[in-house]
Amino acid sequence: MLDTYPNLKYLSRDRGKQYQALSNDYEHIADRFHLIKNLSDLIIKEMKNLLPIRIKLNISAEEVTVTPTISEESLKLSNSAEKKLKLVKEIRK
């Protein structure tokens, strides 16, 4: 089928093995998605090699203060959210 295009020199294709078997007569080029995927995979691999697995901190347990990130006040629903929830429950009944 590709032979019907005599001026065809390059193929933009997926990385799958089944596509490699298309033809060796053409230069195969990865598509845009796989170029970005290849680049991001290499960046992640390099970052894992460069960054330590554990970062040691030179502080004692007494120096560590724990502050809650979510207060009970922030968990309360606003008046409009409470009305909406009440309406949804009524509709479900």
C-alpha positions as CSV (number, residue, x, y, z in Angstrom):
1,M,0.0,0.0,0.0
2,L,2.8,2.4,0.8
3,D,4.4,1.6,-2.5
4,T,1.7,3.6,-4.2
5,Y,3.4,6.8,-3.0
6,P,6.8,6.9,-4.9
7,N,7.9,10.2,-3.3
8,L,7.3,8.9,0.3
9,K,10.5,8.9,2.3
10,Y,9.4,9.4,5.9
11,L,6.8,7.8,8.2
12,S,5.5,9.4,11.3
13,R,4.3,6.5,13.5
14,D,3.5,5.1,16.9
15,R,6.3,3.4,18.9
16,G,4.5,0.0,18.7
17,K,6.4,-3.0,17.4
18,Q,3.6,-3.7,14.9
19,Y,4.3,-0.4,13.2
20,Q,8.0,-1.1,13.0
21,A,7.2,-3.9,10.6
22,L,5.6,-1.5,8.1
23,S,8.7,-1.1,6.0
24,N,12.4,-0.6,6.3
25,D,12.4,1.4,3.1
26,Y,11.4,4.5,4.9
27,E,12.8,6.6,7.7
28,H,10.6,6.2,10.7
29,I,9.9,9.3,12.9
30,A,8.1,9.2,16.2
31,D,4.8,11.1,16.4
32,R,4.5,14.3,18.5
33,F,3.0,12.5,21.5
34,H,5.8,9.9,21.6
35,L,8.5,12.5,21.2
36,I,7.1,14.3,24.3
37,K,6.7,10.9,26.1
38,N,10.3,9.9,25.3
39,L,11.6,13.3,26.6
40,S,9.5,13.2,29.8
41,D,10.6,9.6,30.5
42,L,14.2,10.6,30.2
43,I,13.8,13.7,32.4
44,I,12.2,11.6,35.1
45,K,14.9,8.9,34.9
46,E,17.6,11.5,35.1
47,M,16.0,13.3,38.1
48,K,15.7,9.9,39.9
49,N,19.5,9.4,39.3
50,L,20.4,12.9,40.5
51,L,18.1,13.4,43.5
52,P,18.7,11.4,46.7
53,I,16.1,8.9,47.8
54,R,16.1,10.4,51.3
55,I,16.8,13.9,52.4
56,K,18.4,14.1,55.8
57,L,17.5,17.0,58.0
58,N,19.8,18.0,60.9
59,I,17.0,18.9,63.4
60,S,15.9,17.2,66.6
61,A,12.3,16.0,67.4
62,E,12.0,18.8,69.9
63,E,12.4,21.4,67.1
64,V,9.6,20.0,65.1
65,T,6.2,21.7,65.5
66,V,3.1,20.2,64.1
67,T,0.4,22.5,63.0
68,P,-3.0,21.1,61.7
69,T,-3.5,21.8,58.1
70,I,-7.3,21.6,58.2
71,S,-9.3,23.2,61.0
72,E,-12.8,22.2,62.0
73,E,-13.9,25.7,60.9
74,S,-12.8,25.1,57.4
75,L,-14.7,21.8,57.2
76,K,-18.0,23.5,57.9
77,L,-20.2,24.1,54.8
78,S,-21.2,27.6,53.8
79,N,-24.9,28.5,54.0
80,S,-25.3,28.1,50.2
81,A,-23.6,24.7,50.2
82,E,-25.8,23.5,53.1
83,K,-28.9,24.7,51.2
84,K,-27.7,22.9,48.0
85,L,-27.0,19.7,49.9
86,K,-30.4,19.8,51.5
87,L,-32.1,20.3,48.1
88,V,-30.1,17.4,46.6
89,K,-31.2,15.1,49.5
90,E,-34.8,16.2,49.0
91,I,-34.7,15.5,45.3
92,R,-33.2,12.1,45.9
93,K,-36.1,11.1,48.1
